[in-house]
Amino acid sequence: MFSQLRMREEQALLAQDYALETARAEGIEQGLERGKVEGRVFAFLDMVRQGLLTSEVAGQQLGMTVAEFEALL
C-alpha cells in the first residue's frame, strides 16, 4: 500500500515536472518568435527613417497597410 502511494506520488511529480518543462520550452519559443517579428519591424522602421525605403514598400513587406506602418513611426 505504502509503496503504491509513493509510486503514484513520484509519477505525479514527474508529470508535473514534464508539464512545467514543456510550458517553459513553449514560452521560450514564443518569446524568440516574438523577438524575431519585433526585430524585423524595427529594421523596416529604421530603413524608412533613413530614407532607404518608402513606407509603402516596408508596409507591403510586413503585410501591413501604409497607415498601419506609419502609425508605428
mmJSON file of the N, C-alpha and C atoms, coordinates in Angstrom:
{"data_MODEL":{"atom_site":{
"group_PDB":["ATOM","ATOM","ATOM","ATOM","ATOM","ATOM","ATOM","ATOM","ATOM","ATOM","ATOM","ATOM","ATOM","ATOM","ATOM","ATOM","ATOM","ATOM","ATOM","ATOM","ATOM","ATOM","ATOM","ATOM","ATOM","ATOM","ATOM","ATOM","ATOM","ATOM","ATOM","ATOM","ATOM","ATOM","ATOM","ATOM","ATOM","ATOM","ATOM","ATOM","ATOM","ATOM","ATOM","ATOM","ATOM","ATOM","ATOM","ATOM","ATOM","ATOM","ATOM","ATOM","ATOM","ATOM","ATOM","ATOM","ATOM","ATOM","ATOM","ATOM","ATOM","ATOM","ATOM","ATOM","ATOM","ATOM","ATOM","ATOM","ATOM","ATOM","ATOM","ATOM","ATOM","ATOM","ATOM","ATOM","ATOM","ATOM","ATOM","ATOM","ATOM","ATOM","ATOM","ATOM","ATOM","ATOM","ATOM","ATOM","ATOM","ATOM","ATOM","ATOM","ATOM","ATOM","ATOM","ATOM","ATOM","ATOM","ATOM","ATOM","ATOM","ATOM","ATOM","ATOM","ATOM","ATOM","ATOM","ATOM","ATOM","ATOM","ATOM","ATOM","ATOM","ATOM","ATOM","ATOM","ATOM","ATOM","ATOM","ATOM","ATOM","ATOM","ATOM","ATOM","ATOM","ATOM","ATOM","ATOM","ATOM","ATOM","ATOM","ATOM","ATOM","ATOM","ATOM","ATOM","ATOM","ATOM","ATOM","ATOM","ATOM","ATOM","ATOM","ATOM","ATOM","ATOM","ATOM","ATOM","ATOM","ATOM","ATOM","ATOM","ATOM","ATOM","ATOM","ATOM","ATOM","ATOM","ATOM","ATOM","ATOM","ATOM","ATOM","ATOM","ATOM","ATOM","ATOM","ATOM","ATOM","ATOM","ATOM","ATOM","ATOM","ATOM","ATOM","ATOM","ATOM","ATOM","ATOM","ATOM","ATOM","ATOM","ATOM","ATOM","ATOM","ATOM","ATOM","ATOM","ATOM","ATOM","ATOM","ATOM","ATOM","ATOM","ATOM","ATOM","ATOM","ATOM","ATOM","ATOM","ATOM","ATOM","ATOM","ATOM","ATOM","ATOM","ATOM","ATOM","ATOM","ATOM","ATOM","ATOM","ATOM","ATOM","ATOM","ATOM","ATOM","ATOM","ATOM"],
"id":[1,2,3,4,5,6,7,8,9,10,11,12,13,14,15,16,17,18,19,20,21,22,23,24,25,26,27,28,29,30,31,32,33,34,35,36,37,38,39,40,41,42,43,44,45,46,47,48,49,50,51,52,53,54,55,56,57,58,59,60,61,62,63,64,65,66,67,68,69,70,71,72,73,74,75,76,77,78,79,80,81,82,83,84,85,86,87,88,89,90,91,92,93,94,95,96,97,98,99,100,101,102,103,104,105,106,107,108,109,110,111,112,113,114,115,116,117,118,119,120,121,122,123,124,125,126,127,128,129,130,131,132,133,134,135,136,137,138,139,140,141,142,143,144,145,146,147,148,149,150,151,152,153,154,155,156,157,158,159,160,161,162,163,164,165,166,167,168,169,170,171,172,173,174,175,176,177,178,179,180,181,182,183,184,185,186,187,188,189,190,191,192,193,194,195,196,197,198,199,200,201,202,203,204,205,206,207,208,209,210,211,212,213,214,215,216,217,218,219],
"type_symbol":["N","C","C","N","C","C","N","C","C","N","C","C","N","C","C","N","C","C","N","C","C","N","C","C","N","C","C","N","C","C","N","C","C","N","C","C","N","C","C","N","C","C","N","C","C","N","C","C","N","C","C","N","C","C","N","C","C","N","C","C","N","C","C","N","C","C","N","C","C","N","C","C","N","C","C","N","C","C","N","C","C","N","C","C","N","C","C","N","C","C","N","C","C","N","C","C","N","C","C","N","C","C","N","C","C","N","C","C","N","C","C","N","C","C","N","C","C","N","C","C","N","C","C","N","C","C","N","C","C","N","C","C","N","C","C","N","C","C","N","C","C","N","C","C","N","C","C","N","C","C","N","C","C","N","C","C","N","C","C","N","C","C","N","C","C","N","C","C","N","C","C","N","C","C","N","C","C","N","C","C","N","C","C","N","C","C","N","C","C","N","C","C","N","C","C","N","C","C","N","C","C","N","C","C","N","C","C","N","C","C","N","C","C","N","C","C","N","C","C"],
"label_atom_id":["N","CA","C","N","CA","C","N","CA","C","N","CA","C","N","CA","C","N","CA","C","N","CA","C","N","CA","C","N","CA","C","N","CA","C","N","CA","C","N","CA","C","N","CA","C","N","CA","C","N","CA","C","N","CA","C","N","CA","C","N","CA","C","N","CA","C","N","CA","C","N","CA","C","N","CA","C","N","CA","C","N","CA","C","N","CA","C","N","CA","C","N","CA","C","N","CA","C","N","CA","C","N","CA","C","N","CA","C","N","CA","C","N","CA","C","N","CA","C","N","CA","C","N","CA","C","N","CA","C","N","CA","C","N","CA","C","N","CA","C","N","CA","C","N","CA","C","N","CA","C","N","CA","C","N","CA","C","N","CA","C","N","CA","C","N","CA","C","N","CA","C","N","CA","C","N","CA","C","N","CA","C","N","CA","C","N","CA","C","N","CA","C","N","CA","C","N","CA","C","N","CA","C","N","CA","C","N","CA","C","N","CA","C","N","CA","C","N","CA","C","N","CA","C","N","CA","C","N","CA","C","N","CA","C","N","CA","C","N","CA","C","N","CA","C","N","CA","C","N","CA","C","N","CA","C"],
"label_alt_id":[null,null,null,null,null,null,null,null,null,null,null,null,null,null,null,null,null,null,null,null,null,null,null,null,null,null,null,null,null,null,null,null,null,null,null,null,null,null,null,null,null,null,null,null,null,null,null,null,null,null,null,null,null,null,null,null,null,null,null,null,null,null,null,null,null,null,null,null,null,null,null,null,null,null,null,null,null,null,null,null,null,null,null,null,null,null,null,null,null,null,null,null,null,null,null,null,null,null,null,null,null,null,null,null,null,null,null,null,null,null,null,null,null,null,null,null,null,null,null,null,null,null,null,null,null,null,null,null,null,null,null,null,null,null,null,null,null,null,null,null,null,null,null,null,null,null,null,null,null,null,null,null,null,null,null,null,null,null,null,null,null,null,null,null,null,null,null,null,null,null,null,null,null,null,null,null,null,null,null,null,null,null,null,null,null,null,null,null,null,null,null,null,null,null,null,null,null,null,null,null,null,null,null,null,null,null,null,null,null,null,null,null,null,null,null,null,null,null,null],
"label_comp_id":["MET","MET","MET","PHE","PHE","PHE","SER","SER","SER","GLN","GLN","GLN","LEU","LEU","LEU","ARG","ARG","ARG","MET","MET","MET","ARG","ARG","ARG","GLU","GLU","GLU","GLU","GLU","GLU","GLN","GLN","GLN","ALA","ALA","ALA","LEU","LEU","LEU","LEU","LEU","LEU","ALA","ALA","ALA","GLN","GLN","GLN","ASP","ASP","ASP","TYR","TYR","TYR","ALA","ALA","ALA","LEU","LEU","LEU","GLU","GLU","GLU","THR","THR","THR","ALA","ALA","ALA","ARG","ARG","ARG","ALA","ALA","ALA","GLU","GLU","GLU","GLY","GLY","GLY","ILE","ILE","ILE","GLU","GLU","GLU","GLN","GLN","GLN","GLY","GLY","GLY","LEU","LEU","LEU","GLU","GLU","GLU","ARG","ARG","ARG","GLY","GLY","GLY","LYS","LYS","LYS","VAL","VAL","VAL","GLU","GLU","GLU","GLY","GLY","GLY","ARG","ARG","ARG","VAL","VAL","VAL","PHE","PHE","PHE","ALA","ALA","ALA","PHE","PHE","PHE","LEU","LEU","LEU","ASP","ASP","ASP","MET","MET","MET","VAL","VAL","VAL","ARG","ARG","ARG","GLN","GLN","GLN","GLY","GLY","GLY","LEU","LEU","LEU","LEU","LEU","LEU","THR","THR","THR","SER","SER","SER","GLU","GLU","GLU","VAL","VAL","VAL","ALA","ALA","ALA","GLY","GLY","GLY","GLN","GLN","GLN","GLN","GLN","GLN","LEU","LEU","LEU","GLY","GLY","GLY","MET","MET","MET","THR","THR","THR","VAL","VAL","VAL","ALA","ALA","ALA","GLU","GLU","GLU","PHE","PHE","PHE","GLU","GLU","GLU","ALA","ALA","ALA","LEU","LEU","LEU","LEU","LEU","LEU"],
"label_asym_id":["A","A","A","A","A","A","A","A","A","A","A","A","A","A","A","A","A","A","A","A","A","A","A","A","A","A","A","A","A","A","A","A","A","A","A","A","A","A","A","A","A","A","A","A","A","A","A","A","A","A","A","A","A","A","A","A","A","A","A","A","A","A","A","A","A","A","A","A","A","A","A","A","A","A","A","A","A","A","A","A","A","A","A","A","A","A","A","A","A","A","A","A","A","A","A","A","A","A","A","A","A","A","A","A","A","A","A","A","A","A","A","A","A","A","A","A","A","A","A","A","A","A","A","A","A","A","A","A","A","A","A","A","A","A","A","A","A","A","A","A","A","A","A","A","A","A","A","A","A","A","A","A","A","A","A","A","A","A","A","A","A","A","A","A","A","A","A","A","A","A","A","A","A","A","A","A","A","A","A","A","A","A","A","A","A","A","A","A","A","A","A","A","A","A","A","A","A","A","A","A","A","A","A","A","A","A","A","A","A","A","A","A","A","A","A","A","A","A","A"],
"label_entity_id":["1","1","1","1","1","1","1","1","1","1","1","1","1","1","1","1","1","1","1","1","1","1","1","1","1","1","1","1","1","1","1","1","1","1","1","1","1","1","1","1","1","1","1","1","1","1","1","1","1","1","1","1","1","1","1","1","1","1","1","1","1","1","1","1","1","1","1","1","1","1","1","1","1","1","1","1","1","1","1","1","1","1","1","1","1","1","1","1","1","1","1","1","1","1","1","1","1","1","1","1","1","1","1","1","1","1","1","1","1","1","1","1","1","1","1","1","1","1","1","1","1","1","1","1","1","1","1","1","1","1","1","1","1","1","1","1","1","1","1","1","1","1","1","1","1","1","1","1","1","1","1","1","1","1","1","1","1","1","1","1","1","1","1","1","1","1","1","1","1","1","1","1","1","1","1","1","1","1","1","1","1","1","1","1","1","1","1","1","1","1","1","1","1","1","1","1","1","1","1","1","1","1","1","1","1","1","1","1","1","1","1","1","1","1","1","1","1","1","1"],
"label_seq_id":[1,1,1,2,2,2,3,3,3,4,4,4,5,5,5,6,6,6,7,7,7,8,8,8,9,9,9,10,10,10,11,11,11,12,12,12,13,13,13,14,14,14,15,15,15,16,16,16,17,17,17,18,18,18,19,19,19,20,20,20,21,21,21,22,22,22,23,23,23,24,24,24,25,25,25,26,26,26,27,27,27,28,28,28,29,29,29,30,30,30,31,31,31,32,32,32,33,33,33,34,34,34,35,35,35,36,36,36,37,37,37,38,38,38,39,39,39,40,40,40,41,41,41,42,42,42,43,43,43,44,44,44,45,45,45,46,46,46,47,47,47,48,48,48,49,49,49,50,50,50,51,51,51,52,52,52,53,53,53,54,54,54,55,55,55,56,56,56,57,57,57,58,58,58,59,59,59,60,60,60,61,61,61,62,62,62,63,63,63,64,64,64,65,65,65,66,66,66,67,67,67,68,68,68,69,69,69,70,70,70,71,71,71,72,72,72,73,73,73],
"pdbx_PDB_ins_code":[null,null,null,null,null,null,null,null,null,null,null,null,null,null,null,null,null,null,null,null,null,null,null,null,null,null,null,null,null,null,null,null,null,null,null,null,null,null,null,null,null,null,null,null,null,null,null,null,null,null,null,null,null,null,null,null,null,null,null,null,null,null,null,null,null,null,null,null,null,null,null,null,null,null,null,null,null,null,null,null,null,null,null,null,null,null,null,null,null,null,null,null,null,null,null,null,null,null,null,null,null,null,null,null,null,null,null,null,null,null,null,null,null,null,null,null,null,null,null,null,null,null,null,null,null,null,null,null,null,null,null,null,null,null,null,null,null,null,null,null,null,null,null,null,null,null,null,null,null,null,null,null,null,null,null,null,null,null,null,null,null,null,null,null,null,null,null,null,null,null,null,null,null,null,null,null,null,null,null,null,null,null,null,null,null,null,null,null,null,null,null,null,null,null,null,null,null,null,null,null,null,null,null,null,null,null,null,null,null,null,null,null,null,null,null,null,null,null,null],
"Cartn_x":[0.821,0.0,0.868,1.806,2.68,3.509,4.03,4.869,4.049,2.801,1.953,1.656,1.399,1.141,2.378,3.516,4.779,5.027,4.754,4.951,4.024,2.786,1.842,2.304,2.813,3.321,4.491,5.383,6.533,6.087,5.105,4.589,3.935,3.209,2.573,3.626,4.691,5.767,6.476,6.703,7.328,6.443,5.145,4.206,4.192,4.246,4.262,5.554,6.672,7.954,7.939,7.384,7.305,6.433,5.293,4.388,5.066,5.78,6.483,7.578,8.315,9.395,8.84,7.742,7.105,6.609,5.957,5.453,6.604,7.686,8.859,9.444,9.574,10.119,9.217,7.906,6.968,7.049,7.192,7.317,8.574,9.659,10.914,10.766,10.16,9.969,9.096,8.024,7.148,7.89,8.71,9.488,10.484,11.124,12.068,11.357,10.204,9.435,8.989,8.513,8.079,9.256,10.408,11.605,11.996,11.862,12.172,11.237,9.954,8.959,9.225,9.44,9.693,10.98,11.998,13.254,13.088,12.276,12.011,11.284,10.288,9.547,10.485,11.301,12.217,13.236,13.661,14.595,13.947,12.692,11.997,11.745,11.382,11.196,12.479,13.591,14.879,15.213,14.958,15.253,14.392,13.134,12.265,12.754,13.109,13.604,14.881,15.701,16.941,16.702,15.494,15.178,15.582,15.883,16.286,15.091,13.953,12.722,11.561,10.528,9.297,8.414,7.48,6.518,5.688,5.436,4.646,5.353,6.629,7.399,7.536,7.861,8.033,6.73,5.637,4.336,3.977,4.247,3.953,4.768,6.03,6.893,6.46,5.861,5.417,3.961,3.302,1.9,0.978,1.353,0.563,0.133,-0.886,-1.23,-0.232,-0.192,0.698,0.323,-0.971,-1.426,-0.992,-1.101,-0.678,0.818,1.59,3.034,3.402,2.81,3.154,2.732,1.743,1.346,2.462,3.35,4.47,5.653,5.691,6.827,6.907],
"Cartn_y":[-1.187,0.0,1.256,1.302,2.467,2.651,1.566,1.679,2.132,1.702,2.148,3.642,4.089,5.508,6.327,5.845,6.532,6.563,5.462,5.387,6.382,6.487,7.44,8.877,9.153,10.494,10.84,9.886,10.105,10.315,9.531,9.696,11.066,11.506,12.823,13.924,13.776,14.766,14.783,13.606,13.534,14.175,13.915,14.513,16.033,16.506,17.947,18.562,17.915,18.396,18.459,17.422,17.385,18.529,18.758,19.832,21.194,21.397,22.663,22.862,21.818,21.904,22.171,21.521,21.741,23.177,23.666,25.043,26.039,25.771,26.649,26.683,25.53,25.462,26.196,26.025,26.72,28.226,28.656,30.081,30.675,29.946,30.409,30.515,29.511,29.52,30.696,30.942,32.072,33.396,33.498,34.711,34.954,33.903,34.033,34.465,33.873,34.223,35.683,36.097,37.489,38.435,38.07,38.893,39.022,37.945,37.99,38.946,38.849,39.71,41.17,41.448,42.827,43.359,42.529,42.941,43.275,42.486,42.728,44.061,44.312,45.575,46.747,46.651,47.741,47.972,46.912,47.067,47.859,47.53,48.27,49.716,49.934,51.301,52.107,51.5,52.175,52.5,51.564,51.809,52.934,53.009,54.1,55.425,55.441,56.676,57.183,56.255,56.634,57.022,56.824,57.162,56.089,54.901,53.811,53.097,53.143,52.51,53.468,53.263,54.021,53.258,53.966,53.326,52.293,52.554,51.623,50.274,50.323,49.087,48.36,49.091,48.471,47.845,48.577,48.042,46.79,46.818,45.646,44.438,44.644,43.544,42.966,43.81,43.367,42.919,43.025,42.62,43.612,44.888,45.942,46.952,47.715,48.848,49.961,50.938,52.078,52.793,52.95,53.633,52.874,51.548,50.744,50.903,50.874,51.006,52.394,53.42,54.787,55.106,54.398,54.591,54.155,53.297,52.823,53.785,54.657,55.586,56.573],
"Cartn_z":[0.0,0.0,0.0,0.941,1.045,-0.219,-0.763,-1.954,-3.165,-3.258,-4.368,-4.254,-3.048,-2.823,-3.176,-2.741,-3.04,-4.546,-5.228,-6.667,-7.38,-6.929,-7.528,-7.306,-6.126,-5.835,-6.749,-6.932,-7.809,-9.249,-9.694,-11.05,-11.22,-10.211,-10.266,-10.33,-9.553,-9.581,-10.929,-11.49,-12.81,-13.869,-13.79,-14.745,-14.6,-13.366,-13.126,-13.664,-13.412,-13.933,-15.453,-16.075,-17.534,-18.05,-17.402,-17.82,-17.685,-16.587,-16.39,-17.431,-17.7,-18.681,-20.078,-20.414,-21.711,-21.823,-20.781,-20.786,-20.894,-20.194,-20.237,-21.648,-22.267,-23.622,-24.612,-24.465,-25.349,-25.141,-23.909,-23.617,-24.227,-24.135,-24.73,-26.239,-26.845,-28.297,-28.727,-27.982,-28.308,-28.153,-27.134,-26.919,-28.039,-28.492,-29.601,-30.875,-31.141,-32.335,-32.272,-31.114,-30.957,-31.164,-30.649,-30.827,-32.285,-33.036,-34.469,-35.192,-34.883,-35.532,-35.187,-33.907,-33.49,-34.113,-34.185,-34.796,-36.264,-36.94,-38.366,-38.543,-37.713,-37.789,-37.524,-36.486,-36.164,-37.278,-37.942,-39.057,-40.188,-40.507,-41.56,-41.136,-39.878,-39.389,-39.549,-39.208,-39.315,-40.768,-41.671,-43.087,-43.65,-43.216,-43.672,-43.096,-41.836,-41.204,-41.871,-42.345,-43.026,-44.478,-44.958,-46.344,-47.335,-46.854,-47.74,-48.363,-47.691,-48.176,-47.986,-48.786,-48.572,-47.593,-47.007,-46.104,-46.849,-48.121,-48.925,-49.055,-49.382,-49.552,-48.214,-47.174,-45.857,-45.383,-45.518,-45.115,-45.883,-47.177,-48.012,-47.558,-47.282,-46.848,-45.504,-44.668,-43.348,-43.337,-44.483,-44.547,-43.858,-43.902,-43.267,-44.316,-43.97,-44.817,-44.529,-45.426,-45.215,-43.919,-43.675,-42.457,-41.201,-41.225,-40.067,-39.817,-40.911,-40.76,-40.26,-40.856,-40.471,-39.04,-38.53,-37.134,-36.181,-36.649,-35.828,-35.832,-36.839,-36.971,-35.839],
"occupancy":[1.0,1.0,1.0,1.0,1.0,1.0,1.0,1.0,1.0,1.0,1.0,1.0,1.0,1.0,1.0,1.0,1.0,1.0,1.0,1.0,1.0,1.0,1.0,1.0,1.0,1.0,1.0,1.0,1.0,1.0,1.0,1.0,1.0,1.0,1.0,1.0,1.0,1.0,1.0,1.0,1.0,1.0,1.0,1.0,1.0,1.0,1.0,1.0,1.0,1.0,1.0,1.0,1.0,1.0,1.0,1.0,1.0,1.0,1.0,1.0,1.0,1.0,1.0,1.0,1.0,1.0,1.0,1.0,1.0,1.0,1.0,1.0,1.0,1.0,1.0,1.0,1.0,1.0,1.0,1.0,1.0,1.0,1.0,1.0,1.0,1.0,1.0,1.0,1.0,1.0,1.0,1.0,1.0,1.0,1.0,1.0,1.0,1.0,1.0,1.0,1.0,1.0,1.0,1.0,1.0,1.0,1.0,1.0,1.0,1.0,1.0,1.0,1.0,1.0,1.0,1.0,1.0,1.0,1.0,1.0,1.0,1.0,1.0,1.0,1.0,1.0,1.0,1.0,1.0,1.0,1.0,1.0,1.0,1.0,1.0,1.0,1.0,1.0,1.0,1.0,1.0,1.0,1.0,1.0,1.0,1.0,1.0,1.0,1.0,1.0,1.0,1.0,1.0,1.0,1.0,1.0,1.0,1.0,1.0,1.0,1.0,1.0,1.0,1.0,1.0,1.0,1.0,1.0,1.0,1.0,1.0,1.0,1.0,1.0,1.0,1.0,1.0,1.0,1.0,1.0,1.0,1.0,1.0,1.0,1.0,1.0,1.0,1.0,1.0,1.0,1.0,1.0,1.0,1.0,1.0,1.0,1.0,1.0,1.0,1.0,1.0,1.0,1.0,1.0,1.0,1.0,1.0,1.0,1.0,1.0,1.0,1.0,1.0,1.0,1.0,1.0,1.0,1.0,1.0],
"B_iso_or_equiv":[0.0,0.0,0.0,0.0,0.0,0.0,0.0,0.0,0.0,0.0,0.0,0.0,0.0,0.0,0.0,0.0,0.0,0.0,0.0,0.0,0.0,0.0,0.0,0.0,0.0,0.0,0.0,0.0,0.0,0.0,0.0,0.0,0.0,0.0,0.0,0.0,0.0,0.0,0.0,0.0,0.0,0.0,0.0,0.0,0.0,0.0,0.0,0.0,0.0,0.0,0.0,0.0,0.0,0.0,0.0,0.0,0.0,0.0,0.0,0.0,0.0,0.0,0.0,0.0,0.0,0.0,0.0,0.0,0.0,0.0,0.0,0.0,0.0,0.0,0.0,0.0,0.0,0.0,0.0,0.0,0.0,0.0,0.0,0.0,0.0,0.0,0.0,0.0,0.0,0.0,0.0,0.0,0.0,0.0,0.0,0.0,0.0,0.0,0.0,0.0,0.0,0.0,0.0,0.0,0.0,0.0,0.0,0.0,0.0,0.0,0.0,0.0,0.0,0.0,0.0,0.0,0.0,0.0,0.0,0.0,0.0,0.0,0.0,0.0,0.0,0.0,0.0,0.0,0.0,0.0,0.0,0.0,0.0,0.0,0.0,0.0,0.0,0.0,0.0,0.0,0.0,0.0,0.0,0.0,0.0,0.0,0.0,0.0,0.0,0.0,0.0,0.0,0.0,0.0,0.0,0.0,0.0,0.0,0.0,0.0,0.0,0.0,0.0,0.0,0.0,0.0,0.0,0.0,0.0,0.0,0.0,0.0,0.0,0.0,0.0,0.0,0.0,0.0,0.0,0.0,0.0,0.0,0.0,0.0,0.0,0.0,0.0,0.0,0.0,0.0,0.0,0.0,0.0,0.0,0.0,0.0,0.0,0.0,0.0,0.0,0.0,0.0,0.0,0.0,0.0,0.0,0.0,0.0,0.0,0.0,0.0,0.0,0.0,0.0,0.0,0.0,0.0,0.0,0.0],
"pdbx_formal_charge":[null,null,null,null,null,null,null,null,null,null,null,null,null,null,null,null,null,null,null,null,null,null,null,null,null,null,null,null,null,null,null,null,null,null,null,null,null,null,null,null,null,null,null,null,null,null,null,null,null,null,null,null,null,null,null,null,null,null,null,null,null,null,null,null,null,null,null,null,null,null,null,null,null,null,null,null,null,null,null,null,null,null,null,null,null,null,null,null,null,null,null,null,null,null,null,null,null,null,null,null,null,null,null,null,null,null,null,null,null,null,null,null,null,null,null,null,null,null,null,null,null,null,null,null,null,null,null,null,null,null,null,null,null,null,null,null,null,null,null,null,null,null,null,null,null,null,null,null,null,null,null,null,null,null,null,null,null,null,null,null,null,null,null,null,null,null,null,null,null,null,null,null,null,null,null,null,null,null,null,null,null,null,null,null,null,null,null,null,null,null,null,null,null,null,null,null,null,null,null,null,null,null,null,null,null,null,null,null,null,null,null,null,null,null,null,null,null,null,null],
"auth_seq_id":[1,1,1,2,2,2,3,3,3,4,4,4,5,5,5,6,6,6,7,7,7,8,8,8,9,9,9,10,10,10,11,11,11,12,12,12,13,13,13,14,14,14,15,15,15,16,16,16,17,17,17,18,18,18,19,19,19,20,20,20,21,21,21,22,22,22,23,23,23,24,24,24,25,25,25,26,26,26,27,27,27,28,28,28,29,29,29,30,30,30,31,31,31,32,32,32,33,33,33,34,34,34,35,35,35,36,36,36,37,37,37,38,38,38,39,39,39,40,40,40,41,41,41,42,42,42,43,43,43,44,44,44,45,45,45,46,46,46,47,47,47,48,48,48,49,49,49,50,50,50,51,51,51,52,52,52,53,53,53,54,54,54,55,55,55,56,56,56,57,57,57,58,58,58,59,59,59,60,60,60,61,61,61,62,62,62,63,63,63,64,64,64,65,65,65,66,66,66,67,67,67,68,68,68,69,69,69,70,70,70,71,71,71,72,72,72,73,73,73],
"auth_comp_id":["MET","MET","MET","PHE","PHE","PHE","SER","SER","SER","GLN","GLN","GLN","LEU","LEU","LEU","ARG","ARG","ARG","MET","MET","MET","ARG","ARG","ARG","GLU","GLU","GLU","GLU","GLU","GLU","GLN","GLN","GLN","ALA","ALA","ALA","LEU","LEU","LEU","LEU","LEU","LEU","ALA","ALA","ALA","GLN","GLN","GLN","ASP","ASP","ASP","TYR","TYR","TYR","ALA","ALA","ALA","LEU","LEU","LEU","GLU","GLU","GLU","THR","THR","THR","ALA","ALA","ALA","ARG","ARG","ARG","ALA","ALA","ALA","GLU","GLU","GLU","GLY","GLY","GLY","ILE","ILE","ILE","GLU","GLU","GLU","GLN","GLN","GLN","GLY","GLY","GLY","LEU","LEU","LEU","GLU","GLU","GLU","ARG","ARG","ARG","GLY","GLY","GLY","LYS","LYS","LYS","VAL","VAL","VAL","GLU","GLU","GLU","GLY","GLY","GLY","ARG","ARG","ARG","VAL","VAL","VAL","PHE","PHE","PHE","ALA","ALA","ALA","PHE","PHE","PHE","LEU","LEU","LEU","ASP","ASP","ASP","MET","MET","MET","VAL","VAL","VAL","ARG","ARG","ARG","GLN","GLN","GLN","GLY","GLY","GLY","LEU","LEU","LEU","LEU","LEU","LEU","THR","THR","THR","SER","SER","SER","GLU","GLU","GLU","VAL","VAL","VAL","ALA","ALA","ALA","GLY","GLY","GLY","GLN","GLN","GLN","GLN","GLN","GLN","LEU","LEU","LEU","GLY","GLY","GLY","MET","MET","MET","THR","THR","THR","VAL","VAL","VAL","ALA","ALA","ALA","GLU","GLU","GLU","PHE","PHE","PHE","GLU","GLU","GLU","ALA","ALA","ALA","LEU","LEU","LEU","LEU","LEU","LEU"],
"auth_asym_id":["A","A","A","A","A","A","A","A","A","A","A","A","A","A","A","A","A","A","A","A","A","A","A","A","A","A","A","A","A","A","A","A","A","A","A","A","A","A","A","A","A","A","A","A","A","A","A","A","A","A","A","A","A","A","A","A","A","A","A","A","A","A","A","A","A","A","A","A","A","A","A","A","A","A","A","A","A","A","A","A","A","A","A","A","A","A","A","A","A","A","A","A","A","A","A","A","A","A","A","A","A","A","A","A","A","A","A","A","A","A","A","A","A","A","A","A","A","A","A","A","A","A","A","A","A","A","A","A","A","A","A","A","A","A","A","A","A","A","A","A","A","A","A","A","A","A","A","A","A","A","A","A","A","A","A","A","A","A","A","A","A","A","A","A","A","A","A","A","A","A","A","A","A","A","A","A","A","A","A","A","A","A","A","A","A","A","A","A","A","A","A","A","A","A","A","A","A","A","A","A","A","A","A","A","A","A","A","A","A","A","A","A","A","A","A","A","A","A","A"],
"auth_atom_id":["N","CA","C","N","CA","C","N","CA","C","N","CA","C","N","CA","C","N","CA","C","N","CA","C","N","CA","C","N","CA","C","N","CA","C","N","CA","C","N","CA","C","N","CA","C","N","CA","C","N","CA","C","N","CA","C","N","CA","C","N","CA","C","N","CA","C","N","CA","C","N","CA","C","N","CA","C","N","CA","C","N","CA","C","N","CA","C","N","CA","C","N","CA","C","N","CA","C","N","CA","C","N","CA","C","N","CA","C","N","CA","C","N","CA","C","N","CA","C","N","CA","C","N","CA","C","N","CA","C","N","CA","C","N","CA","C","N","CA","C","N","CA","C","N","CA","C","N","CA","C","N","CA","C","N","CA","C","N","CA","C","N","CA","C","N","CA","C","N","CA","C","N","CA","C","N","CA","C","N","CA","C","N","CA","C","N","CA","C","N","CA","C","N","CA","C","N","CA","C","N","CA","C","N","CA","C","N","CA","C","N","CA","C","N","CA","C","N","CA","C","N","CA","C","N","CA","C","N","CA","C","N","CA","C","N","CA","C","N","CA","C","N","CA","C","N","CA","C","N","CA","C","N","CA","C"],
"pdbx_PDB_model_num":[1,1,1,1,1,1,1,1,1,1,1,1,1,1,1,1,1,1,1,1,1,1,1,1,1,1,1,1,1,1,1,1,1,1,1,1,1,1,1,1,1,1,1,1,1,1,1,1,1,1,1,1,1,1,1,1,1,1,1,1,1,1,1,1,1,1,1,1,1,1,1,1,1,1,1,1,1,1,1,1,1,1,1,1,1,1,1,1,1,1,1,1,1,1,1,1,1,1,1,1,1,1,1,1,1,1,1,1,1,1,1,1,1,1,1,1,1,1,1,1,1,1,1,1,1,1,1,1,1,1,1,1,1,1,1,1,1,1,1,1,1,1,1,1,1,1,1,1,1,1,1,1,1,1,1,1,1,1,1,1,1,1,1,1,1,1,1,1,1,1,1,1,1,1,1,1,1,1,1,1,1,1,1,1,1,1,1,1,1,1,1,1,1,1,1,1,1,1,1,1,1,1,1,1,1,1,1,1,1,1,1,1,1,1,1,1,1,1,1]
}}}
